[in-house]
Amino acid sequence: MSMFAMPRRDRRPPAVRLAPGQWLQWQINHRFVGRCDGAWSYRLETFNIVYGSAAPDVFLGVPARRVDERRALR
């Protein structure tokens, strides 16, 4: 796979502040082009991030904040 992905993201979203025990969900997607055959591959990454200590089932609820960096990948 190429080390260059689509789409370019020149601007990032602003920082997110969380109170202790709160969590956020961040999603971002990419499209990669293979070097040899030009085949496309896609990746969607979801990160669940908690601030401070939390119960083991913290990610089963609704996040306090969401960051959505998904884009149209043509």
mmCIF file of the N, C-alpha and C atoms, coordinates in Angstrom:
data_MODEL
# 
_entry.id   MODEL 
# 
loop_
_atom_site.group_PDB 
_atom_site.id 
_atom_site.type_symbol 
_atom_site.label_atom_id 
_atom_site.label_alt_id 
_atom_site.label_comp_id 
_atom_site.label_asym_id 
_atom_site.label_entity_id 
_atom_site.label_seq_id 
_atom_site.pdbx_PDB_ins_code 
_atom_site.Cartn_x 
_atom_site.Cartn_y 
_atom_site.Cartn_z 
_atom_site.occupancy 
_atom_site.B_iso_or_equiv 
_atom_site.pdbx_formal_charge 
_atom_site.auth_seq_id 
_atom_site.auth_comp_id 
_atom_site.auth_asym_id 
_atom_site.auth_atom_id 
_atom_site.pdbx_PDB_model_num 
ATOM 1   N N  . MET A 1 1  ? 0.828   -1.186 0.000  1.00 0.00 ? 1  MET A N  1 
ATOM 2   C CA . MET A 1 1  ? 0.000   0.000  0.000  1.00 0.00 ? 1  MET A CA 1 
ATOM 3   C C  . MET A 1 1  ? 0.869   1.244  0.000  1.00 0.00 ? 1  MET A C  1 
ATOM 4   N N  . SER A 1 2  ? 0.339   2.260  -0.582 1.00 0.00 ? 2  SER A N  1 
ATOM 5   C CA . SER A 1 2  ? 1.037   3.542  -0.589 1.00 0.00 ? 2  SER A CA 1 
ATOM 6   C C  . SER A 1 2  ? 1.001   4.156  0.806  1.00 0.00 ? 2  SER A C  1 
ATOM 7   N N  . MET A 1 3  ? 2.014   4.944  1.120  1.00 0.00 ? 3  MET A N  1 
ATOM 8   C CA . MET A 1 3  ? 1.974   5.630  2.396  1.00 0.00 ? 3  MET A CA 1 
ATOM 9   C C  . MET A 1 3  ? 1.145   6.906  2.316  1.00 0.00 ? 3  MET A C  1 
ATOM 10  N N  . PHE A 1 4  ? 0.613   7.215  1.148  1.00 0.00 ? 4  PHE A N  1 
ATOM 11  C CA . PHE A 1 4  ? -0.221  8.399  0.981  1.00 0.00 ? 4  PHE A CA 1 
ATOM 12  C C  . PHE A 1 4  ? -1.679  7.979  0.899  1.00 0.00 ? 4  PHE A C  1 
ATOM 13  N N  . ALA A 1 5  ? -2.519  8.649  1.661  1.00 0.00 ? 5  ALA A N  1 
ATOM 14  C CA . ALA A 1 5  ? -3.924  8.287  1.735  1.00 0.00 ? 5  ALA A CA 1 
ATOM 15  C C  . ALA A 1 5  ? -4.794  9.457  1.300  1.00 0.00 ? 5  ALA A C  1 
ATOM 16  N N  . MET A 1 6  ? -5.996  9.124  0.864  1.00 0.00 ? 6  MET A N  1 
ATOM 17  C CA . MET A 1 6  ? -7.003  10.118 0.521  1.00 0.00 ? 6  MET A CA 1 
ATOM 18  C C  . MET A 1 6  ? -8.009  10.140 1.647  1.00 0.00 ? 6  MET A C  1 
ATOM 19  N N  . PRO A 1 7  ? -8.679  11.168 1.925  1.00 0.00 ? 7  PRO A N  1 
ATOM 20  C CA . PRO A 1 7  ? -8.438  12.512 1.429  1.00 0.00 ? 7  PRO A CA 1 
ATOM 21  C C  . PRO A 1 7  ? -7.386  13.224 2.275  1.00 0.00 ? 7  PRO A C  1 
ATOM 22  N N  . ARG A 1 8  ? -6.839  14.283 1.718  1.00 0.00 ? 8  ARG A N  1 
ATOM 23  C CA . ARG A 1 8  ? -5.894  15.084 2.504  1.00 0.00 ? 8  ARG A CA 1 
ATOM 24  C C  . ARG A 1 8  ? -6.678  15.840 3.565  1.00 0.00 ? 8  ARG A C  1 
ATOM 25  N N  . ARG A 1 9  ? -6.103  15.944 4.726  1.00 0.00 ? 9  ARG A N  1 
ATOM 26  C CA . ARG A 1 9  ? -6.731  16.689 5.819  1.00 0.00 ? 9  ARG A CA 1 
ATOM 27  C C  . ARG A 1 9  ? -5.737  17.751 6.295  1.00 0.00 ? 9  ARG A C  1 
ATOM 28  N N  . ASP A 1 10 ? -5.815  18.924 5.681  1.00 0.00 ? 10 ASP A N  1 
ATOM 29  C CA . ASP A 1 10 ? -4.905  20.003 6.038  1.00 0.00 ? 10 ASP A CA 1 
ATOM 30  C C  . ASP A 1 10 ? -5.316  20.680 7.339  1.00 0.00 ? 10 ASP A C  1 
ATOM 31  N N  . ARG A 1 11 ? -6.588  20.604 7.670  1.00 0.00 ? 11 ARG A N  1 
ATOM 32  C CA . ARG A 1 11 ? -7.088  21.224 8.892  1.00 0.00 ? 11 ARG A CA 1 
ATOM 33  C C  . ARG A 1 11 ? -7.653  20.144 9.796  1.00 0.00 ? 11 ARG A C  1 
ATOM 34  N N  . ARG A 1 12 ? -7.297  20.191 11.041 1.00 0.00 ? 12 ARG A N  1 
ATOM 35  C CA . ARG A 1 12 ? -7.788  19.228 12.019 1.00 0.00 ? 12 ARG A CA 1 
ATOM 36  C C  . ARG A 1 12 ? -8.873  19.887 12.854 1.00 0.00 ? 12 ARG A C  1 
ATOM 37  N N  . PRO A 1 13 ? -9.781  19.088 13.438 1.00 0.00 ? 13 PRO A N  1 
ATOM 38  C CA . PRO A 1 13 ? -10.818 19.686 14.284 1.00 0.00 ? 13 PRO A CA 1 
ATOM 39  C C  . PRO A 1 13 ? -10.201 20.265 15.560 1.00 0.00 ? 13 PRO A C  1 
ATOM 40  N N  . PRO A 1 14 ? -10.924 21.159 16.214 1.00 0.00 ? 14 PRO A N  1 
ATOM 41  C CA . PRO A 1 14 ? -10.388 21.758 17.435 1.00 0.00 ? 14 PRO A CA 1 
ATOM 42  C C  . PRO A 1 14 ? -10.245 20.727 18.553 1.00 0.00 ? 14 PRO A C  1 
ATOM 43  N N  . ALA A 1 15 ? -9.451  21.061 19.540 1.00 0.00 ? 15 ALA A N  1 
ATOM 44  C CA . ALA A 1 15 ? -9.248  20.182 20.696 1.00 0.00 ? 15 ALA A CA 1 
ATOM 45  C C  . ALA A 1 15 ? -10.569 19.964 21.428 1.00 0.00 ? 15 ALA A C  1 
ATOM 46  N N  . VAL A 1 16 ? -10.661 18.836 22.101 1.00 0.00 ? 16 VAL A N  1 
ATOM 47  C CA . VAL A 1 16 ? -11.861 18.479 22.856 1.00 0.00 ? 16 VAL A CA 1 
ATOM 48  C C  . VAL A 1 16 ? -11.493 18.400 24.331 1.00 0.00 ? 16 VAL A C  1 
ATOM 49  N N  . ARG A 1 17 ? -12.284 19.031 25.162 1.00 0.00 ? 17 ARG A N  1 
ATOM 50  C CA . ARG A 1 17 ? -12.074 18.950 26.613 1.00 0.00 ? 17 ARG A CA 1 
ATOM 51  C C  . ARG A 1 17 ? -13.084 17.975 27.203 1.00 0.00 ? 17 ARG A C  1 
ATOM 52  N N  . LEU A 1 18 ? -12.580 17.097 28.060 1.00 0.00 ? 18 LEU A N  1 
ATOM 53  C CA . LEU A 1 18 ? -13.428 16.130 28.733 1.00 0.00 ? 18 LEU A CA 1 
ATOM 54  C C  . LEU A 1 18 ? -13.272 16.286 30.237 1.00 0.00 ? 18 LEU A C  1 
ATOM 55  N N  . ALA A 1 19 ? -14.348 16.068 30.966 1.00 0.00 ? 19 ALA A N  1 
ATOM 56  C CA . ALA A 1 19 ? -14.292 16.010 32.428 1.00 0.00 ? 19 ALA A CA 1 
ATOM 57  C C  . ALA A 1 19 ? -13.867 14.597 32.824 1.00 0.00 ? 19 ALA A C  1 
ATOM 58  N N  . PRO A 1 20 ? -13.314 14.410 33.991 1.00 0.00 ? 20 PRO A N  1 
ATOM 59  C CA . PRO A 1 20 ? -12.932 13.066 34.429 1.00 0.00 ? 20 PRO A CA 1 
ATOM 60  C C  . PRO A 1 20 ? -14.117 12.089 34.313 1.00 0.00 ? 20 PRO A C  1 
ATOM 61  N N  . GLY A 1 21 ? -13.840 10.917 33.748 1.00 0.00 ? 21 GLY A N  1 
ATOM 62  C CA . GLY A 1 21 ? -14.872 9.890  33.560 1.00 0.00 ? 21 GLY A CA 1 
ATOM 63  C C  . GLY A 1 21 ? -15.620 10.001 32.243 1.00 0.00 ? 21 GLY A C  1 
ATOM 64  N N  . GLN A 1 22 ? -15.502 11.123 31.531 1.00 0.00 ? 22 GLN A N  1 
ATOM 65  C CA . GLN A 1 22 ? -16.163 11.266 30.226 1.00 0.00 ? 22 GLN A CA 1 
ATOM 66  C C  . GLN A 1 22 ? -15.305 10.629 29.149 1.00 0.00 ? 22 GLN A C  1 
ATOM 67  N N  . TRP A 1 23 ? -15.971 10.278 28.035 1.00 0.00 ? 23 TRP A N  1 
ATOM 68  C CA . TRP A 1 23 ? -15.234 9.691  26.922 1.00 0.00 ? 23 TRP A CA 1 
ATOM 69  C C  . TRP A 1 23 ? -15.724 10.267 25.614 1.00 0.00 ? 23 TRP A C  1 
ATOM 70  N N  . LEU A 1 24 ? -14.863 10.159 24.615 1.00 0.00 ? 24 LEU A N  1 
ATOM 71  C CA . LEU A 1 24 ? -15.224 10.620 23.275 1.00 0.00 ? 24 LEU A CA 1 
ATOM 72  C C  . LEU A 1 24 ? -14.993 9.500  22.270 1.00 0.00 ? 24 LEU A C  1 
ATOM 73  N N  . GLN A 1 25 ? -15.723 9.589  21.175 1.00 0.00 ? 25 GLN A N  1 
ATOM 74  C CA . GLN A 1 25 ? -15.544 8.660  20.057 1.00 0.00 ? 25 GLN A CA 1 
ATOM 75  C C  . GLN A 1 25 ? -15.075 9.469  18.866 1.00 0.00 ? 25 GLN A C  1 
ATOM 76  N N  . TRP A 1 26 ? -13.964 9.019  18.268 1.00 0.00 ? 26 TRP A N  1 
ATOM 77  C CA . TRP A 1 26 ? -13.362 9.721  17.132 1.00 0.00 ? 26 TRP A CA 1 
ATOM 78  C C  . TRP A 1 26 ? -13.323 8.764  15.958 1.00 0.00 ? 26 TRP A C  1 
ATOM 79  N N  . GLN A 1 27 ? -13.887 9.179  14.823 1.00 0.00 ? 27 GLN A N  1 
ATOM 80  C CA . GLN A 1 27 ? -13.878 8.356  13.609 1.00 0.00 ? 27 GLN A CA 1 
ATOM 81  C C  . GLN A 1 27 ? -13.171 9.093  12.488 1.00 0.00 ? 27 GLN A C  1 
ATOM 82  N N  . ILE A 1 28 ? -12.375 8.337  11.745 1.00 0.00 ? 28 ILE A N  1 
ATOM 83  C CA . ILE A 1 28 ? -11.636 8.875  10.606 1.00 0.00 ? 28 ILE A CA 1 
ATOM 84  C C  . ILE A 1 28 ? -11.519 7.778  9.554  1.00 0.00 ? 28 ILE A C  1 
ATOM 85  N N  . ASN A 1 29 ? -11.614 8.145  8.289  1.00 0.00 ? 29 ASN A N  1 
ATOM 86  C CA . ASN A 1 29 ? -11.497 7.141  7.225  1.00 0.00 ? 29 ASN A CA 1 
ATOM 87  C C  . ASN A 1 29 ? -10.394 7.530  6.242  1.00 0.00 ? 29 ASN A C  1 
ATOM 88  N N  . HIS A 1 30 ? -9.908  6.525  5.515  1.00 0.00 ? 30 HIS A N  1 
ATOM 89  C CA . HIS A 1 30 ? -8.816  6.718  4.560  1.00 0.00 ? 30 HIS A CA 1 
ATOM 90  C C  . HIS A 1 30 ? -9.046  5.832  3.338  1.00 0.00 ? 30 HIS A C  1 
ATOM 91  N N  . ARG A 1 31 ? -8.481  6.239  2.224  1.00 0.00 ? 31 ARG A N  1 
ATOM 92  C CA . ARG A 1 31 ? -8.401  5.391  1.032  1.00 0.00 ? 31 ARG A CA 1 
ATOM 93  C C  . ARG A 1 31 ? -6.944  5.334  0.630  1.00 0.00 ? 31 ARG A C  1 
ATOM 94  N N  . PHE A 1 32 ? -6.445  4.127  0.424  1.00 0.00 ? 32 PHE A N  1 
ATOM 95  C CA . PHE A 1 32 ? -5.054  3.928  0.022  1.00 0.00 ? 32 PHE A CA 1 
ATOM 96  C C  . PHE A 1 32 ? -5.012  3.328  -1.376 1.00 0.00 ? 32 PHE A C  1 
ATOM 97  N N  . VAL A 1 33 ? -3.985  3.634  -2.128 1.00 0.00 ? 33 VAL A N  1 
ATOM 98  C CA . VAL A 1 33 ? -3.787  3.088  -3.467 1.00 0.00 ? 33 VAL A CA 1 
ATOM 99  C C  . VAL A 1 33 ? -2.538  2.224  -3.440 1.00 0.00 ? 33 VAL A C  1 
ATOM 100 N N  . GLY A 1 34 ? -2.668  0.973  -3.925 1.00 0.00 ? 34 GLY A N  1 
ATOM 101 C CA . GLY A 1 34 ? -1.537  0.056  -3.954 1.00 0.00 ? 34 GLY A CA 1 
ATOM 102 C C  . GLY A 1 34 ? -0.477  0.515  -4.948 1.00 0.00 ? 34 GLY A C  1 
ATOM 103 N N  . ARG A 1 35 ? 0.781   0.276  -4.615 1.00 0.00 ? 35 ARG A N  1 
ATOM 104 C CA . ARG A 1 35 ? 1.884   0.703  -5.480 1.00 0.00 ? 35 ARG A CA 1 
ATOM 105 C C  . ARG A 1 35 ? 1.973   -0.125 -6.751 1.00 0.00 ? 35 ARG A C  1 
ATOM 106 N N  . CYS A 1 36 ? 1.791   -1.421 -6.628 1.00 0.00 ? 36 CYS A N  1 
ATOM 107 C CA . CYS A 1 36 ? 2.012   -2.305 -7.784 1.00 0.00 ? 36 CYS A CA 1 
ATOM 108 C C  . CYS A 1 36 ? 0.816   -2.376 -8.713 1.00 0.00 ? 36 CYS A C  1 
ATOM 109 N N  . ASP A 1 37 ? -0.361  -2.636 -8.149 1.00 0.00 ? 37 ASP A N  1 
ATOM 110 C CA . ASP A 1 37 ? -1.517  -2.883 -9.012 1.00 0.00 ? 37 ASP A CA 1 
ATOM 111 C C  . ASP A 1 37 ? -2.520  -1.734 -9.038 1.00 0.00 ? 37 ASP A C  1 
ATOM 112 N N  . GLY A 1 38 ? -2.321  -0.709 -8.225 1.00 0.00 ? 38 GLY A N  1 
ATOM 113 C CA . GLY A 1 38 ? -3.231  0.430  -8.216 1.00 0.00 ? 38 GLY A CA 1 
ATOM 114 C C  . GLY A 1 38 ? -4.568  0.149  -7.551 1.00 0.00 ? 38 GLY A C  1 
ATOM 115 N N  . ALA A 1 39 ? -4.694  -1.024 -6.892 1.00 0.00 ? 39 ALA A N  1 
ATOM 116 C CA . ALA A 1 39 ? -5.958  -1.362 -6.226 1.00 0.00 ? 39 ALA A CA 1 
ATOM 117 C C  . ALA A 1 39 ? -6.173  -0.443 -5.027 1.00 0.00 ? 39 ALA A C  1 
ATOM 118 N N  . TRP A 1 40 ? -7.420  -0.095 -4.789 1.00 0.00 ? 40 TRP A N  1 
ATOM 119 C CA . TRP A 1 40 ? -7.770  0.748  -3.670 1.00 0.00 ? 40 TRP A CA 1 
ATOM 120 C C  . TRP A 1 40 ? -8.094  -0.119 -2.464 1.00 0.00 ? 40 TRP A C  1 
ATOM 121 N N  . SER A 1 41 ? -7.761  0.370  -1.309 1.00 0.00 ? 41 SER A N  1 
ATOM 122 C CA . SER A 1 41 ? -8.230  -0.247 -0.071 1.00 0.00 ? 41 SER A CA 1 
ATOM 123 C C  . SER A 1 41 ? -8.725  0.875  0.831  1.00 0.00 ? 41 SER A C  1 
ATOM 124 N N  . TYR A 1 42 ? -9.695  0.551  1.649  1.00 0.00 ? 42 TYR A N  1 
ATOM 125 C CA . TYR A 1 42 ? -10.331 1.540  2.502  1.00 0.00 ? 42 TYR A CA 1 
ATOM 126 C C  . TYR A 1 42 ? -10.160 1.143  3.960  1.00 0.00 ? 42 TYR A C  1 
ATOM 127 N N  . ARG A 1 43 ? -10.131 2.153  4.818  1.00 0.00 ? 43 ARG A N  1 
ATOM 128 C CA . ARG A 1 43 ? -10.028 1.875  6.247  1.00 0.00 ? 43 ARG A CA 1 
ATOM 129 C C  . ARG A 1 43 ? -10.852 2.906  7.017  1.00 0.00 ? 43 ARG A C  1 
ATOM 130 N N  . LEU A 1 44 ? -11.644 2.408  7.941  1.00 0.00 ? 44 LEU A N  1 
ATOM 131 C CA . LEU A 1 44 ? -12.381 3.248  8.881  1.00 0.00 ? 44 LEU A CA 1 
ATOM 132 C C  . LEU A 1 44 ? -11.837 2.933  10.260 1.00 0.00 ? 44 LEU A C  1 
ATOM 133 N N  . GLU A 1 45 ? -11.369 3.955  10.952 1.00 0.00 ? 45 GLU A N  1 
ATOM 134 C CA . GLU A 1 45 ? -10.835 3.761  12.295 1.00 0.00 ? 45 GLU A CA 1 
ATOM 135 C C  . GLU A 1 45 ? -11.739 4.478  13.289 1.00 0.00 ? 45 GLU A C  1 
ATOM 136 N N  . THR A 1 46 ? -12.061 3.789  14.377 1.00 0.00 ? 46 THR A N  1 
ATOM 137 C CA . THR A 1 46 ? -12.869 4.354  15.455 1.00 0.00 ? 46 THR A CA 1 
ATOM 138 C C  . THR A 1 46 ? -12.068 4.246  16.737 1.00 0.00 ? 46 THR A C  1 
ATOM 139 N N  . PHE A 1 47 ? -11.855 5.372  17.392 1.00 0.00 ? 47 PHE A N  1 
ATOM 140 C CA . PHE A 1 47 ? -11.128 5.412  18.656 1.00 0.00 ? 47 PHE A CA 1 
ATOM 141 C C  . PHE A 1 47 ? -12.091 5.844  19.754 1.00 0.00 ? 47 PHE A C  1 
ATOM 142 N N  . ASN A 1 48 ? -12.142 5.082  20.822 1.00 0.00 ? 48 ASN A N  1 
ATOM 143 C CA . ASN A 1 48 ? -12.909 5.439  22.012 1.00 0.00 ? 48 ASN A CA 1 
ATOM 144 C C  . ASN A 1 48 ? -11.891 5.799  23.086 1.00 0.00 ? 48 ASN A C  1 
ATOM 145 N N  . ILE A 1 49 ? -11.963 7.043  23.573 1.00 0.00 ? 49 ILE A N  1 
ATOM 146 C CA . ILE A 1 49 ? -10.943 7.571  24.484 1.00 0.00 ? 49 ILE A CA 1 
ATOM 147 C C  . ILE A 1 49 ? -11.632 8.089  25.741 1.00 0.00 ? 49 ILE A C  1 
ATOM 148 N N  . VAL A 1 50 ? -11.174 7.623  26.897 1.00 0.00 ? 50 VAL A N  1 
ATOM 149 C CA . VAL A 1 50 ? -11.730 8.061  28.172 1.00 0.00 ? 50 VAL A CA 1 
ATOM 150 C C  . VAL A 1 50 ? -10.693 8.901  28.913 1.00 0.00 ? 50 VAL A C  1 
ATOM 151 N N  . TYR A 1 51 ? -11.171 9.883  29.661 1.00 0.00 ? 51 TYR A N  1 
ATOM 152 C CA . TYR A 1 51 ? -10.289 10.719 30.474 1.00 0.00 ? 51 TYR A CA 1 
ATOM 153 C C  . TYR A 1 51 ? -10.433 10.285 31.927 1.00 0.00 ? 51 TYR A C  1 
ATOM 154 N N  . GLY A 1 52 ? -9.334  9.866  32.529 1.00 0.00 ? 52 GLY A N  1 
ATOM 155 C CA . GLY A 1 52 ? -9.358  9.447  33.922 1.00 0.00 ? 52 GLY A CA 1 
ATOM 156 C C  . GLY A 1 52 ? -9.796  7.999  34.060 1.00 0.00 ? 52 GLY A C  1 
ATOM 157 N N  . SER A 1 53 ? -10.141 7.626  35.275 1.00 0.00 ? 53 SER A N  1 
ATOM 158 C CA . SER A 1 53 ? -10.578 6.245  35.515 1.00 0.00 ? 53 SER A CA 1 
ATOM 159 C C  . SER A 1 53 ? -12.072 6.134  35.205 1.00 0.00 ? 53 SER A C  1 
ATOM 160 N N  . ALA A 1 54 ? -12.482 4.923  34.841 1.00 0.00 ? 54 ALA A N  1 
ATOM 161 C CA . ALA A 1 54 ? -13.873 4.704  34.457 1.00 0.00 ? 54 ALA A CA 1 
ATOM 162 C C  . ALA A 1 54 ? -14.235 3.246  34.698 1.00 0.00 ? 54 ALA A C  1 
ATOM 163 N N  . ALA A 1 55 ? -15.507 2.980  34.731 1.00 0.00 ? 55 ALA A N  1 
ATOM 164 C CA . ALA A 1 55 ? -16.007 1.614  34.889 1.00 0.00 ? 55 ALA A CA 1 
ATOM 165 C C  . ALA A 1 55 ? -15.657 0.786  33.654 1.00 0.00 ? 55 ALA A C  1 
ATOM 166 N N  . PRO A 1 56 ? -15.535 -0.528 33.800 1.00 0.00 ? 56 PRO A N  1 
ATOM 167 C CA . PRO A 1 56 ? -15.179 -1.382 32.653 1.00 0.00 ? 56 PRO A CA 1 
ATOM 168 C C  . PRO A 1 56 ? -16.162 -1.286 31.478 1.00 0.00 ? 56 PRO A C  1 
ATOM 169 N N  . ASP A 1 57 ? -17.423 -0.942 31.758 1.00 0.00 ? 57 ASP A N  1 
ATOM 170 C CA . ASP A 1 57 ? -18.426 -0.889 30.684 1.00 0.00 ? 57 ASP A CA 1 
ATOM 171 C C  . ASP A 1 57 ? -18.652 0.535  30.162 1.00 0.00 ? 57 ASP A C  1 
ATOM 172 N N  . VAL A 1 58 ? -17.710 1.441  30.387 1.00 0.00 ? 58 VAL A N  1 
ATOM 173 C CA . VAL A 1 58 ? -17.883 2.845  30.022 1.00 0.00 ? 58 VAL A CA 1 
ATOM 174 C C  . VAL A 1 58 ? -18.200 3.025  28.535 1.00 0.00 ? 58 VAL A C  1 
ATOM 175 N N  . PHE A 1 59 ? -17.614 2.224  27.665 1.00 0.00 ? 59 PHE A N  1 
ATOM 176 C CA . PHE A 1 59 ? -17.808 2.410  26.224 1.00 0.00 ? 59 PHE A CA 1 
ATOM 177 C C  . PHE A 1 59 ? -19.105 1.801  25.703 1.00 0.00 ? 59 PHE A C  1 
ATOM 178 N N  . LEU A 1 60 ? -19.915 1.225  26.568 1.00 0.00 ? 60 LEU A N  1 
ATOM 179 C CA . LEU A 1 60 ? -21.203 0.672  26.143 1.00 0.00 ? 60 LEU A CA 1 
ATOM 180 C C  . LEU A 1 60 ? -22.291 1.738  26.123 1.00 0.00 ? 60 LEU A C  1 
ATOM 181 N N  . GLY A 1 61 ? -22.017 2.894  26.692 1.00 0.00 ? 61 GLY A N  1 
ATOM 182 C CA . GLY A 1 61 ? -22.991 3.976  26.719 1.00 0.00 ? 61 GLY A CA 1 
ATOM 183 C C  . GLY A 1 61 ? -22.811 4.936  25.555 1.00 0.00 ? 61 GLY A C  1 
ATOM 184 N N  . VAL A 1 62 ? -23.322 6.116  25.725 1.00 0.00 ? 62 VAL A N  1 
ATOM 185 C CA . VAL A 1 62 ? -23.246 7.167  24.706 1.00 0.00 ? 62 VAL A CA 1 
ATOM 186 C C  . VAL A 1 62 ? -22.070 8.077  25.047 1.00 0.00 ? 62 VAL A C  1 
ATOM 187 N N  . PRO A 1 63 ? -21.210 8.391  24.072 1.00 0.00 ? 63 PRO A N  1 
ATOM 188 C CA . PRO A 1 63 ? -20.070 9.266  24.374 1.00 0.00 ? 63 PRO A CA 1 
ATOM 189 C C  . PRO A 1 63 ? -20.509 10.691 24.698 1.00 0.00 ? 63 PRO A C  1 
ATOM 190 N N  . ALA A 1 64 ? -19.716 11.352 25.527 1.00 0.00 ? 64 ALA A N  1 
ATOM 191 C CA . ALA A 1 64 ? -19.982 12.754 25.851 1.00 0.00 ? 64 ALA A CA 1 
ATOM 192 C C  . ALA A 1 64 ? -19.741 13.641 24.635 1.00 0.00 ? 64 ALA A C  1 
ATOM 193 N N  . ARG A 1 65 ? -18.770 13.268 23.804 1.00 0.00 ? 65 ARG A N  1 
ATOM 194 C CA . ARG A 1 65 ? -18.422 14.035 22.598 1.00 0.00 ? 65 ARG A CA 1 
ATOM 195 C C  . ARG A 1 65 ? -18.113 13.084 21.463 1.00 0.00 ? 65 ARG A C  1 
ATOM 196 N N  . ARG A 1 66 ? -18.310 13.556 20.239 1.00 0.00 ? 66 ARG A N  1 
ATOM 197 C CA . ARG A 1 66 ? -17.934 12.802 19.040 1.00 0.00 ? 66 ARG A CA 1 
ATOM 198 C C  . ARG A 1 66 ? -17.110 13.708 18.137 1.00 0.00 ? 66 ARG A C  1 
ATOM 199 N N  . VAL A 1 67 ? -16.074 13.135 17.541 1.00 0.00 ? 67 VAL A N  1 
ATOM 200 C CA . VAL A 1 67 ? -15.278 13.828 16.540 1.00 0.00 ? 67 VAL A CA 1 
ATOM 201 C C  . VAL A 1 67 ? -15.415 13.001 15.271 1.00 0.00 ? 67 VAL A C  1 
ATOM 202 N N  . ASP A 1 68 ? -15.957 13.595 14.222 1.00 0.00 ? 68 ASP A N  1 
ATOM 203 C CA . ASP A 1 68 ? -16.208 12.870 12.977 1.00 0.00 ? 68 ASP A CA 1 
ATOM 204 C C  . ASP A 1 68 ? -15.342 13.483 11.872 1.00 0.00 ? 68 ASP A C  1 
ATOM 205 N N  . GLU A 1 69 ? -14.281 12.786 11.515 1.00 0.00 ? 69 GLU A N  1 
ATOM 206 C CA . GLU A 1 69 ? -13.410 13.244 10.429 1.00 0.00 ? 69 GLU A CA 1 
ATOM 207 C C  . GLU A 1 69 ? -13.599 12.400 9.182  1.00 0.00 ? 69 GLU A C  1 
ATOM 208 N N  . ARG A 1 70 ? -14.710 11.688 9.074  1.00 0.00 ? 70 ARG A N  1 
ATOM 209 C CA . ARG A 1 70 ? -14.949 10.906 7.864  1.00 0.00 ? 70 ARG A CA 1 
ATOM 210 C C  . ARG A 1 70 ? -15.215 11.854 6.695  1.00 0.00 ? 70 ARG A C  1 
ATOM 211 N N  . ARG A 1 71 ? -14.725 11.456 5.538  1.00 0.00 ? 71 ARG A N  1 
ATOM 212 C CA . ARG A 1 71 ? -14.882 12.249 4.315  1.00 0.00 ? 71 ARG A CA 1 
ATOM 213 C C  . ARG A 1 71 ? -15.329 11.349 3.180  1.00 0.00 ? 71 ARG A C  1 
ATOM 214 N N  . ALA A 1 72 ? -15.865 11.943 2.133  1.00 0.00 ? 72 ALA A N  1 
ATOM 215 C CA . ALA A 1 72 ? -16.180 11.194 0.913  1.00 0.00 ? 72 ALA A CA 1 
ATOM 216 C C  . ALA A 1 72 ? -14.865 10.730 0.289  1.00 0.00 ? 72 ALA A C  1 
ATOM 217 N N  . LEU A 1 73 ? -14.779 9.466  -0.072 1.00 0.00 ? 73 LEU A N  1 
ATOM 218 C CA . LEU A 1 73 ? -13.523 8.900  -0.560 1.00 0.00 ? 73 LEU A CA 1 
ATOM 219 C C  . LEU A 1 73 ? -13.538 8.624  -2.067 1.00 0.00 ? 73 LEU A C  1 
ATOM 220 N N  . ARG A 1 74 ? -14.453 9.189  -2.814 1.00 0.00 ? 74 ARG A N  1 
ATOM 221 C CA . ARG A 1 74 ? -14.557 9.061  -4.273 1.00 0.00 ? 74 ARG A CA 1 
ATOM 222 C C  . ARG A 1 74 ? -14.251 7.676  -4.767 1.00 0.00 ? 74 ARG A C  1 
# 
